[in-house]
Amino acid sequence: MYAAFAMYKIIYGEQIFCNYYMDLDYTKYIPKEYLLDGFDATTDSDYYKKMLGDK
């Protein structure tokens, strides 16, 4: 019975930064396939702009 459900997985990941962005070029150190879908920890991200404004 378990094998029938083994292909269904819920994976949750959360990355929170105290200043809403990462101050280094993380793409040099972390391959894109290891980042969460849509991950953007730059000052150009919508989340950064929402939290601190478009600076």
Number of C-alpha atoms within 10 A of each C-alpha: 5 6 7 7 8 8 8 8 7 5 5 6 6 5 9 9 8 6 12 19 16 14 10 10 10 14 9 8 8 10 9 13 7 7 14 12 8 8 10 17 21 17 18 12 15 13 15 18 14 10 10 11 10 11 7
